[in-house]
Amino acid sequence: MKDQLQPGVSLALLTAYQVGGPAEWYLQPTKAEVLDEALGWARRSELPVTVIGAGTNLLISDAGIGGLVIHLRSWRGTQILEEGLIEVKAGESIAALTFQMARRGWAGLEWAVGVPGSIGGAVVMNAGAHGAQFSDTLESVEVLIETGERRRVAAGELGLAYRSSLLQQRDWVVLSARLRLAPGHEPARLIEHIDEFNAFRHRTQPSGFPNCGSVFRNPGGEKKAGWMLDRSGLKGQSVGAAQVAEQHANFILNRGGATARDILTLMIRMRDRVVADWGIALKPEVRFLGQGLNWAG
Ligand SMILES: Cc1cc2nc3c(=O)[nH]c(=O)nc-3n(C[C@H](O)[C@H](O)[C@H](O)COP(=O)(O)OP(=O)(O)OC[C@H]3O[C@@H](n4cnc5c(N)ncnc54)[C@H](O)[C@@H]3O)c2cc1C
């Protein structure tokens, strides 16, 4: 394990925002023994452990992340357990899995094709789109808990709700997820649905600059975060090289060289404007990792 552990690895290019400082210690494991050994070493050394997936929902501090960063992007593989039931390792790409299942004629993930993360991140975030979410198909997860013990946890015990789960409050590593899909569909029809979802996304969401998708969760009720931010005139506003997208006010673009501090400062400005105009305190969907990202602002 020691030869795979790297000090001071820059994390910026591992995130969709392309911002953030280095990991004090970085490991991209592919084998269970290496992961177990690294977590044991971190425990004995009293180092905090942070897990990242595809980095598509992260704002990593400019100072980086202390302790051990486990990057599960290469933790891949999908196993068919029975007709319609699969076990997917945490680093598997959501989009790739979606196509793989559609080609088999197993329905249930078509909506997820445009969510650019990993299965582990999708479970932690309970990622969703087009009225569907991961909790619709999730049966259980296998996790490594703080003591290094492996545990299977049923979806019903994960507190899955809109873009949230209890996993966001635990220091657990999600190793894999069991998903229940609906076999017996016409693959061509499922691919057609996927194409429709992709086309919708291309029409409605900004592209061309690094971004993390929606910055804020929708607060519930009729008013969506993007709508309020738009009505409050935030489109196009910027701090440093971070700019609220013209196409969608709930997206922040890194126009080139933005820092985490730029993005955070812009987010605080957006939040405060919405509080002033609508009396609603938006909550971030993007996850803050590392020191110095003070949301209290
Ligand atoms: C262009 C764009 C569009 C997007 N559209 C959507 C959308 O439509 N719907 C939606 O819900 N999201 C969307 N997102 C956000 C993002 O893709 C999802 O939240 C995704 O599920 C995050 O997965 P990830 O692997 O990138 O996780 P990361 O960003 O790497 O991590 C997210 C959180 O999960 C934790 N984590 C990740 N993997 C593990 C693991 N194996 N074990 C324990 N903790 C882990 C991290 O510590 C972090 O707290 C979008 C992002 C982008 C860039």
The ligand as a MOL file (V3000), in Angstrom:
LIG
                    3D

  0  0  0     0  0            999 V3000
M  V30 BEGIN CTAB
M  V30 COUNTS 53 58 0 0 0
M  V30 BEGIN ATOM
M  V30 1 C -22.7680 19.0760 -15.5240 0
M  V30 2 C -23.3070 18.4350 -14.2660 0
M  V30 3 C -24.6230 18.0660 -14.1960 0
M  V30 4 C -25.1420 17.4750 -13.0300 0
M  V30 5 N -26.4440 17.1000 -13.0040 0
M  V30 6 C -26.9450 16.4990 -11.9050 0
M  V30 7 C -28.3000 16.0730 -11.8540 0
M  V30 8 O -29.0500 16.1970 -12.8140 0
M  V30 9 N -28.7520 15.5060 -10.7190 0
M  V30 10 C -27.9450 15.3240 -9.6300 0
M  V30 11 O -28.4210 14.7860 -8.6170 0
M  V30 12 N -26.6540 15.7230 -9.6490 0
M  V30 13 C -26.1320 16.3020 -10.7450 0
M  V30 14 N -24.8210 16.6970 -10.7610 0
M  V30 15 C -23.9950 16.5450 -9.5580 0
M  V30 16 C -23.2170 15.2120 -9.4720 0
M  V30 17 O -23.0030 14.6570 -10.7390 0
M  V30 18 C -23.9400 14.2050 -8.5810 0
M  V30 19 O -24.1130 14.7110 -7.2750 0
M  V30 20 C -23.1450 12.8880 -8.5010 0
M  V30 21 O -23.9430 11.9250 -7.8940 0
M  V30 22 C -21.8490 13.0260 -7.7120 0
M  V30 23 O -21.1030 11.8470 -7.9190 0
M  V30 24 P -19.5020 11.8860 -7.8180 0
M  V30 25 O -19.0000 10.5190 -7.9890 0
M  V30 26 O -18.9510 12.8910 -8.7390 0
M  V30 27 O -19.3140 12.3370 -6.3070 0
M  V30 28 P -18.2670 13.3800 -5.7230 0
M  V30 29 O -18.5870 14.7300 -6.2670 0
M  V30 30 O -16.8880 12.8770 -5.9030 0
M  V30 31 O -18.6730 13.3280 -4.1800 0
M  V30 32 C -19.9300 13.7740 -3.7360 0
M  V30 33 C -20.0810 13.4430 -2.2350 0
M  V30 34 O -20.1120 12.0400 -2.0680 0
M  V30 35 C -19.0130 11.5780 -1.2700 0
M  V30 36 N -18.5920 10.3050 -1.8720 0
M  V30 37 C -18.3620 10.0530 -3.1830 0
M  V30 38 N -18.1140 8.7570 -3.3820 0
M  V30 39 C -18.1720 8.1670 -2.1560 0
M  V30 40 C -18.0110 6.8250 -1.6910 0
M  V30 41 N -17.7490 5.8210 -2.5230 0
M  V30 42 N -18.1410 6.5890 -0.3650 0
M  V30 43 C -18.4280 7.5860 0.5030 0
M  V30 44 N -18.5910 8.8740 0.1150 0
M  V30 45 C -18.4710 9.1590 -1.2000 0
M  V30 46 C -17.9800 12.6980 -1.3090 0
M  V30 47 O -17.1970 12.7320 -0.1310 0
M  V30 48 C -18.8950 13.9240 -1.4080 0
M  V30 49 O -19.3900 14.2690 -0.1350 0
M  V30 50 C -24.2820 17.2740 -11.9220 0
M  V30 51 C -22.9380 17.6460 -12.0030 0
M  V30 52 C -22.4420 18.2060 -13.1640 0
M  V30 53 C -20.9710 18.5560 -13.2500 0
M  V30 END ATOM
M  V30 BEGIN BOND
M  V30 1 1 1 2
M  V30 2 1 2 3
M  V30 3 2 2 52
M  V30 4 2 3 4
M  V30 5 1 4 5
M  V30 6 1 4 50
M  V30 7 2 5 6
M  V30 8 1 6 7
M  V30 9 1 6 13
M  V30 10 2 7 8
M  V30 11 1 7 9
M  V30 12 1 9 10
M  V30 13 2 10 11
M  V30 14 1 10 12
M  V30 15 2 12 13
M  V30 16 1 13 14
M  V30 17 1 14 15
M  V30 18 1 14 50
M  V30 19 1 15 16
M  V30 20 1 16 17
M  V30 21 1 16 18
M  V30 22 1 18 19
M  V30 23 1 18 20
M  V30 24 1 20 21
M  V30 25 1 20 22
M  V30 26 1 22 23
M  V30 27 1 23 24
M  V30 28 2 24 25
M  V30 29 1 24 26
M  V30 30 1 24 27
M  V30 31 1 27 28
M  V30 32 2 28 29
M  V30 33 1 28 30
M  V30 34 1 28 31
M  V30 35 1 31 32
M  V30 36 1 32 33
M  V30 37 1 33 34
M  V30 38 1 33 48
M  V30 39 1 34 35
M  V30 40 1 35 36
M  V30 41 1 35 46
M  V30 42 1 36 37
M  V30 43 1 36 45
M  V30 44 2 37 38
M  V30 45 1 38 39
M  V30 46 1 39 40
M  V30 47 2 39 45
M  V30 48 1 40 41
M  V30 49 2 40 42
M  V30 50 1 42 43
M  V30 51 2 43 44
M  V30 52 1 44 45
M  V30 53 1 46 47
M  V30 54 1 46 48
M  V30 55 1 48 49
M  V30 56 2 50 51
M  V30 57 1 51 52
M  V30 58 1 52 53
M  V30 END BOND
M  V30 END CTAB
M  END
